[in-house]
Amino acid sequence: MLQSKIRILSAAAIIAGAITTPVGAAGAADRCEPAGRRTVVVVLTPPSGGVAGVKIRLDYPEDAVQIPGHVDDADVKARVTDMPSGVLGVPNDEGDALVVALVSTSALPKGPVFTVALDACRGAKPAGPEQFRCTVEQASNEEGQLVDGARCTVTLRDAREGERS
């Protein structure tokens, strides 16, 4: 019982840390006229021993792609999908980055942990994989202890054709 409470408190701390106030998010989104979609798949590589909670930052080129909405609006949440079963996820758009906190009562799986559908901006050069950067800002194990060594990577997929970039 005590371990479950510790895990929940640790998960809540990770989620609370994901909710931040964006700087200039509205201005960048207002300049992007949607012209198609770019889909980003975020893949987690946990350290040995696993993780039950992570805070992942996905930096994206705001002059080429955008997520409609701000911070944790319903529009932002609707663009973040494909989380593993039994995982609670909290997305937060900052205008040039998406921060997603993921928590579970058991170890998170190795592999894809969420997908993001971004609007491609009309007139902008298509964003390539090198323009997206994924960082695990914080990770904790099933006991709620912070751990090092978790990594994430991104794969781009064209939403219309289903091809990977």
C-alpha positions as CSV (number, residue, x, y, z in Angstrom):
1,M,0.0,0.0,0.0
2,L,2.8,2.4,0.9
3,Q,4.7,1.7,-2.3
4,S,1.6,2.4,-4.3
5,K,1.2,5.8,-2.6
6,I,4.8,6.6,-3.3
7,R,4.5,5.7,-6.9
8,I,1.3,7.9,-7.3
9,L,3.0,10.8,-5.5
10,S,6.1,10.4,-7.8
11,A,3.9,10.3,-10.9
12,A,2.0,13.3,-9.7
13,A,5.3,15.2,-9.3
14,I,6.3,14.3,-12.8
15,I,3.0,15.4,-14.2
16,A,2.9,18.6,-12.3
17,G,6.4,19.4,-13.7
18,A,5.1,19.0,-17.2
19,I,2.5,21.8,-16.9
20,T,4.3,25.0,-17.6
21,T,3.4,28.3,-19.1
22,P,4.4,28.7,-22.8
23,V,6.4,31.8,-23.9
24,G,5.1,33.2,-27.2
25,A,3.1,30.1,-28.0
26,A,0.1,32.1,-29.4
27,G,2.3,34.2,-31.7
28,A,3.9,31.2,-33.4
29,A,0.7,29.3,-33.9
30,D,-1.0,32.4,-35.4
31,R,1.6,32.5,-38.1
32,C,1.1,28.9,-39.2
33,E,-1.6,28.3,-41.8
34,P,-2.2,24.6,-41.8
35,A,-1.3,22.8,-45.1
36,G,-1.2,19.1,-44.3
37,R,0.2,17.1,-41.4
38,R,3.5,15.8,-40.1
39,T,3.3,12.8,-37.7
40,V,6.0,12.2,-35.1
41,V,6.3,8.9,-33.3
42,V,8.3,9.1,-30.0
43,V,10.2,6.0,-29.0
44,L,11.4,5.4,-25.4
45,T,14.5,3.4,-24.6
46,P,14.4,2.9,-20.8
47,P,17.6,2.1,-18.8
48,S,18.1,-1.4,-17.3
49,G,15.6,-1.8,-14.5
50,G,13.0,0.2,-16.4
51,V,11.0,3.3,-15.7
52,A,7.4,3.9,-14.6
53,G,7.4,7.6,-15.2
54,V,9.0,9.9,-17.7
55,K,8.9,13.6,-18.7
56,I,9.7,13.8,-22.4
57,R,10.4,17.1,-24.3
58,L,9.9,17.1,-28.1
59,D,11.4,20.2,-29.6
60,Y,10.0,21.0,-33.1
61,P,10.7,23.6,-35.7
62,E,7.9,26.1,-35.0
63,D,8.4,27.9,-38.3
64,A,7.5,24.6,-40.2
65,V,5.0,22.8,-37.9
66,Q,2.6,23.6,-35.1
67,I,0.1,22.1,-32.8
68,P,-3.3,23.9,-32.6
69,G,-4.2,25.1,-29.2
70,H,-2.0,26.1,-26.2
71,V,-0.6,24.5,-23.1
72,D,-2.9,21.6,-22.2
73,D,-6.0,22.6,-24.3
74,A,-8.3,19.9,-25.6
75,D,-6.8,20.6,-29.1
76,V,-3.3,19.8,-27.8
77,K,-4.5,16.6,-26.0
78,A,-6.3,15.4,-29.1
79,R,-3.1,15.6,-31.2
80,V,-1.2,13.2,-28.8
81,T,-2.3,9.6,-29.3
82,D,-1.1,6.0,-29.3
83,M,0.0,5.9,-25.6
84,P,0.5,2.4,-24.2
85,S,-2.5,0.8,-22.4
86,G,-2.6,1.6,-18.7
87,V,-0.4,4.7,-19.1
88,L,-1.5,8.2,-18.0
89,G,-0.2,10.9,-20.3
90,V,-0.3,14.6,-19.9
91,P,0.7,16.7,-22.9
92,N,1.6,20.4,-22.7
93,D,2.4,22.5,-25.8
94,E,4.9,25.3,-25.3
95,G,4.8,26.7,-28.9
96,D,8.2,25.3,-30.0
97,A,8.1,22.1,-27.9
98,L,5.7,19.6,-26.6
99,V,6.3,18.2,-23.1
100,V,4.5,15.0,-22.3
101,A,4.6,13.3,-18.8
102,L,3.8,9.6,-18.9
103,V,3.2,7.5,-15.7
104,S,2.2,4.0,-15.0
105,T,2.0,1.7,-12.0
106,S,4.3,-0.7,-13.8
107,A,7.3,-0.3,-16.1
108,L,6.8,1.6,-19.3
109,P,7.4,-0.4,-22.5
110,K,10.5,0.0,-24.6
111,G,9.4,1.3,-28.0
112,P,6.8,3.8,-29.2
113,V,5.1,5.7,-26.3
114,F,3.1,8.3,-28.1
115,T,2.4,9.9,-31.5
116,V,1.9,13.6,-32.3
117,A,0.0,15.0,-35.3
118,L,1.4,18.4,-36.1
119,D,0.1,20.9,-38.7
120,A,2.6,21.5,-41.5
121,C,2.7,25.3,-42.2
122,R,1.9,26.5,-45.7
123,G,4.9,27.8,-47.5
124,A,7.4,26.4,-45.1
125,K,10.1,23.9,-46.1
126,P,9.0,20.4,-44.9
127,A,10.4,19.6,-41.5
128,G,13.0,16.8,-41.7
129,P,13.8,14.3,-38.9
130,E,16.9,16.3,-37.9
131,Q,14.7,19.2,-36.9
132,F,12.9,17.3,-34.2
133,R,14.8,16.7,-30.9
134,C,13.6,14.4,-28.2
135,T,14.9,14.6,-24.6
136,V,14.0,12.7,-21.5
137,E,14.0,15.4,-18.9
138,Q,13.1,13.2,-15.9
139,A,12.5,9.6,-15.3
140,S,11.6,7.5,-12.2
141,N,11.4,3.8,-11.4
142,E,8.4,1.9,-10.0
143,E,9.5,2.9,-6.5
144,G,9.3,6.6,-7.4
145,Q,13.1,7.1,-7.4
146,L,14.7,9.3,-10.0
147,V,16.9,7.3,-12.5
148,D,19.3,8.2,-15.3
149,G,19.8,6.6,-18.6
150,A,16.4,6.8,-20.3
151,R,16.5,8.0,-23.9
152,C,14.0,8.8,-26.6
153,T,14.1,9.1,-30.3
154,V,11.7,10.3,-33.0
155,T,10.5,8.8,-36.3
156,L,8.6,11.0,-38.8
157,R,5.7,9.6,-40.7
158,D,3.7,11.3,-43.5
159,A,0.1,11.1,-42.2
160,R,-1.3,11.0,-45.8
161,E,0.8,8.2,-47.1
162,G,1.7,6.3,-43.9
163,E,5.4,6.3,-44.9
164,R,8.2,6.7,-42.4
165,S,10.9,9.4,-43.0
